[in-house]
Amino acid sequence: MRCLALCIVLNKITIGTQHRKTETGLKTCGPFVDILALRRMVETELGLKDHPIGDVNDGKINGSSKDIELKGYGKFHYFLLATCGFVSTSEEMDVISMSFILPSAECDLNLNTHTKGWLNCIIFIGMMAGAYAWGSVADSMGRKKVLIAISVMNAVCIVASSFCQTYEMFMLFRFLNGAALGGSGPVIWSYFAEFQPKAKRGSMLSFMAAFWTLGNLFVACLAWLIIPSSMGYFSPSFKYNSWRIFLLVCSLPSFVVAILLVFLPESPKFLLSQGDREGALNVFRKIYHINTSRQHDLYPVKELLDEFPKTEEEIEKQKEAEDVGRCRNMMSDIVDNSKQLFISPILKFTLISITINFTFHIGYYGLMMWFPELFSRFNEYSQAHKEQEASVCEVTEYVVKAGLENEEKLCSDKIQSDVFMESLITVAAAFPSNILAVLFMDRLGRKFFLGKYNTLCKISYISGSTI
């Protein structure tokens, strides 16, 4: 299982760098893509059109691709990495935290195997709904504003869920939590990538994915530290025990992230897509000043030109969009962009990306969300059957019939430390893959990691199923 975790994290990193390329002016928040720009990119890569990116000429430059390289790489990018990485950390903490509270919340929320399964999946149902909504809003209002709103909403929902005393209310706030997280992932990766020069994009996105692994480690350590304790407030009508305090602590990174994002600029690619060339140029000047300590006016680029000049059809469509309400326009974009994703030549890449993401999430979250619960069940079984081996099915059957879920037996929310130790070791197994991706992603390529490590994942699955 630990080998599987190592393989899967490489796939996640590779998918992130492969699927979120933004070097040709794409708007790629979740499923919301500037389809015409994407079509141009595909046609360019297939040799059907000349590449539109030019060089500096009399202080002018086409688009932002070359501009990103001219502003240098330095302190700004490292602060950006830390902030965006922290967003990824808080996102993963919020998703995985549910797996650690299931064994402890069993008594308080009257959970059984069925309701535990719904608690695990409700956050992903929310993410599916949120990805569509937030992606369109990010393309309309900007990455930075959306990320701040998502972070605040995410933190508030987690805090609210920690106070819930019933299963139904807890499910509601976990769904809203998922709706916020559904926008956080796609938007933060797009936002981060849009500041990266082409030569460093793969390695820096891989570096950012290491924060995702850190989120797994942090949440496992916090769970180990807080949940087994007896801290909390107890009364006949209200209970706020250790697993609720654990949720409260998990909300803190989202509040911190919202504050840090205030100090970052809006994505220059988004500003260019809105026709704000001067605003995008000011962002580049600011980055240039931070990275080089030189004056803003020494920045060699004086004017930005359109990297992809709009056609008359696009200009007319934009004018029509300005005449209707923003919400109606966003809904229209959702429908139109979703249709375009399934039209050649984009159809091929859409189907491949969907397949890779679908299989990855089944493999990783399908297991990771249940690991602490499984470890808890094995621990319960081992206490009753000393030094006796058993399969997952045998242990589950025992727990359902005669263990923790037997109504005749007193419910216990006490979790042994071995459960947290096993979970910690499992999530730590992903670190070697992060290191490999950072070092070799730009050298060996995205396709290499997808192919080789998908093969290793298959081997791990088969080996794990035979044990």
N, C-alpha and C positions, 0 to 999 in steps of 0.2 A: 504494500500500500504506500509506503514512503517513496519507493521508486516511482510509483504512479504519480504521486504528487509532484515529484521533480519533473517528470516528463510533461505533465499537463500545464505547469506554469510556463514552460517554454512555448507551448502552443498558444497560451493566452497572450504572451508578449509578442509573438510573431504575428498573431491575428491583429493585435493592436497596431503594430507598425505597418503591416501590409494593408489593412483595411482603411486606415486613417491617413493615407497620403494626401497632402494638401499642397503640393509644390506647384500646382498649375491653377490655383485660384478656385478650388472647390470649396463649397460650403458643406461640411460633412458632420453635422450634429445628428447622431443616431441615424435613423433611416431617411433623414432629410438632406438631400443632395441637390446642389445646383446642377440639374440634369443636363442643361445645354453645355455647361462648362465640362461636366464629366464626359459628355459625348465628344467634345473637342479633344479632351485628353486621350480618350481611347483611340480616336482617329489619328492623333499625333503619334501615339505609341505603335500603331499599326502601320505607320508610314503613309497615311492618306493625306496628311497635311504637314506643312512645315511648322517647326516649333516656334511659338510666338515670343519667346523670351529673348530680349536683346541686352545690349551692354550700355554702360553709361555713355551718353553723348551730349556734350555741352551742358552737363549738370542735369540731364533728363534721363529717365530710366523707365522701361516698360514694367508695370506691375510692381510686385514686391519680392519676387524670388531672388533676383540679384541684390536687391536692396537689403535683404536679410543678411547676406554675406558681407556687405560693405560696412555694416554697423558694428562688426566685431563680435567676439564671443567672450564673455567675462562675467563680472559680478551680477549683472542683471539676470543673466540666464541661470546662474546658480541659485539666486533667490527665487526665480520662477520655478526651478526644479523643486526646491524645498516646499514651496507653497502648493504647487500642483500635486506633488508627491504626497503631501499631507492630506489633500483632498482624496486621493486614491486610498490612503491609509484609513481615513475615517469611513469611506464608503465600504471597504471590506470589513471593517470592524462592525459596522451596522448590520451587514448581511449575515456574517458568521456568528454574531452574538446570540442569535436565536437558538443555534444548535447547543450552546452551553447552558441556556436557562431552561431548556425542556425538562431535564431530569429534576431540577429544583422547583420549577413552577408546577409540576404535576399535581401536587397536593392543593396549592392555592387556587388553581384554575380548574380543578377536577378533570385532568387530561387523561385520555387513553390513547392508544396507538393511532386511531383514526383522527382525533382532534390534533394530535401532535403533527401528523402529516399535513393537515391543513394549515397549521401555524407555520410550518416550514415553507410551504409553497405560496402562501398569501402574499409574501413580500415580492415574489417574482411575478405574480399576477399584477401587482401594483406597478412593478418596473416596466412591464409590457405596455401598460396604459400610459405611464409617465413618459416613456421614451418618445412616443409620437407627439405628445403635447409639448414637452419641453424642447424637442428638436426644432419644431416650427417656431416657437417663441424665440429661441436663440438666434435663428436666422433672421428674425424680424427686429428684435430689440437689442441683440448683442450678447456675446458670450459672458462677459464679466457680470452684467446685471443679473443674468439668469443664474449663474453659478452662486452669486451671493444669496439670491432668493431661495435657491434649492438648499443651500447649506443651512439657512435659518429655518426653513420649513422642516428639513430633516431633523435638526436638533430639537425643535419644538415637539414634533411627533414622537420622538424617542422619550422625551421627558414625560409627555402625556401618557404614553403607554406604560411607563413605570408606575403611575398612580392608579391604573385601571385595576378594579377588583373583580371584574367578571371577564369570562372568556370572550364574549361578544364584543365588548368595548376594546379589549386588547387586540382582537382581530382587526377591528376598524382602523386603529392607529398604526398597526403594522402594515396595513394596505396603503395608507397615506404615506407612511415612511418609504415603502417601495416605490410609490408614485414619484417621490422626490429623487430617490436613488436612480430611477430609470433615466432621468435627464442628466444626472451628475456624471455618470461614466462616459457616455459619448461626447458630451460637451467639453469636459475637462481634457480629454485626449486631443480633441480638435483644437482647442484653445492653446494647449502646450505645443502641439506640432506646428502651428502657424507662426511661431516665433523661432523655429529651428532652421538653421541652414541645411541644405540637402546633405552635405558631407557628414553631418553629425546626427541627422534625424533618427536613424535606426538605433544607434547606440544610446542616445539620450532617452528615447521612448522606452528602451529596455531598462535603462537606469531608473526611469520613473516607475516601471513595473515592479522594481525591487521594493518600493514603498507599499505596494499591494501586499507583498509577502510580509513586510513588517506589520501591516495591519493584522494579519493572521496571528503573528507572534504576540503582538500587544494584547489582543483580545483574549488569547489563551492564558497569558500571564495574569491579566486582570481577573479573569474568571477564577483562576487558581488562588489568587490572593484574597478575593472578596467573597465569592459564593459560599465556600465552606465555613465562613465565620458566622457568628451568631448576632452580628450587629443589626440594628433596625429599630423600628417603632411598632409596637403591638397594642391593639385595643380590641374590644369585642366587635366593633363595626369597621375598623380600618387596620390594614396590615401593610407595613413597608419594610420588608425584610431584605436579606442580603442580595438576592438576585435582582431585586428592583433597584437597589443601590448600584449594582453592577451596570444596569442599563443607564442609570443617571450619569455615571462616569463615562460611559461610552458616547454620550451625547456631547461631551466637552470638546472633542476635536472639531466637530462641525461648527460650534460657536467660534472657536479660534480661527478656523479656515475662513469664515465669513469676514472676520476682521482683517486678516492678511490680504484677502483679495481686494480690499479697498485700495491698497497701496500699489496694485498692479494696473497697467493701462489696458484699454480695450484692444482686442485683436486688430492689427492693422489690415489684415485681409477682410475682416468684416467691415471696417470703415471704408475700404476701397469698394466693396460690394454695394455700399450705400451711397457711393459717389463722393465721399468725404476724403478727397486726396490730401488736403491740407492737414486734416486730423491725423491721417495715417503717417504723413511725413513728420509731423511733430512727435509721434510715438517713436519713429526711427531715430530722430534727433536726440530724444531723451535717452534711449537705449545706448546710442553712440556715446553720449556724455557720461553715462554711468560706467560703461565698459572701458573707456579710454581716458576719462578725466579731462577731456578736451571740451572747449566751448561748443555749444549747440550749433553756432553758425559756421563751424569748420567742417561740418558734415558735407561730404562731396556732392550729394544729391540735392538738387534744388527744386526739382519738380518731378512728380510721378505721372506717368502716362498709363492709359488703360492697357493692361496685359492682354485682355480679351475685349476689344471694342465691341459694344453691343450692336446687334443688328437692328434694322428698323422694326422688325417684328417684336423684338424684346423691348425696345423703347416704348412702342405702342402699348404692349402688355403692361409695362410698369406704370404708364400713365393711367390706364384703366384701373389698375389695382389701387392707385392712390385715391380714386373716386369712390371706392367702396370701403366699408368698415375694415379695420385691421383684423378683427377676429374672423370675419367672413373670408378675408384674403388668405389668412393662415389655413383655414379649413380647406380652401380651394387648392392651396399648395400641397397639403397632405395628400389629397386625392390624386392630383396631377403627377406629383413626384413618385407616388407609389405605383402608378400605371407605367411611368417611364422606366422604372427600374426593371420591368419585365419585358422590355423591348430591345431587340438586337441593336448594337453589339454589347449592351450592358447586361443583358439577360444571363450570359455565361458567367460573368463575375458575380452577379447577384446570387445565382444558385449555388456556386462554389462557396461563397461567404456564408450563406445561410446554413449550408450543410456542415461546414467547419464549426461555426458557432454553436449549432444545435448539438452536435456530438460532443463538443468540448464541455458545454454546460451540464449535459447529462453525466459525463464522466467525472467532472470535478465536484460541482455542487450537489449532484445526486448522491455522492458519497460523503463529502465533507459535512453536509448539514446533518448527517445521521451519526457521524463518528462518535461524538461525546455520548449520545444516547446508547449506541452499541457498546461502547466501553463500559458504561454504567451497568448495562444488562449483563455483560460478561462478568463484571465484578460481583454482582448479586448472585449469579449462578455459581461462581467459584467459591463463595462463602458457604453455600449450601452443599456443594459437591467438591470437597477438597481433592486437588490434584487430579481431577477428572476432565478430560478433554471433551469438547462438544462443538458442533457446527453452529453457524449463525441461526439456522432454522430451529435447532434444538433449544438453544438459549432463548430465542424469542417465544417459542412455545411454552417454555417453563415460566417466563416472566408473565405472559398473558394469563396462564391458567393458575399459577400458584405463587407468583412473585409479587412485584410492585403493584400490579394492576388488579390484584384479587381484592374485591370489595370487603371480604371478610377479614382481611389483614389490615392493620393500622398503616396508613400511608406515611412514608418517611421521605423527607426532602434532604436528608444527609447524603452527601456525595463524597466518596473516598478520593484522596489525593491522587491515587493511581490513574483515575479517569482523566484528570487534567494533565498529568505527565505524559500519558500516551497521546493525547491530542496535541500537546506542545511539540512532541517529537515529530508527529505527522506533518504539521504545518512547517516546521523548520527544514524538512526535507526539500523544500522548494528553493532554498537559498543557492545551492550549487548551480541550478539552472539559470537563476538571475545573473550570476557571475559570468557564465558562459555566453549568455545573450548579450551582455554589455560589451564583452571583449570581442566577440566574433560576428555579431549581427550584420554590421556593415561590410565585413570581409567575406563572409560565406553567403549572405543573402537570406531573405525571408523564406524563399521556397525551400532552401536546404533544411532549415529548422522545422518547417511544417512537415516535410516528407520524412526526415530521419526520426524525429521525435514522436510523430504519430505512430510510427512503427514500434518504437519503444513502449508507447502507451498500450498498444495492442498486446505486446508481450507481457506487460505488467498485469493487465486485466486477466489474461489467460492464466498466468502464474498465480494470481491472487485467488481466482475462482477454484483452483485445484487444491489450495491449502485447507 
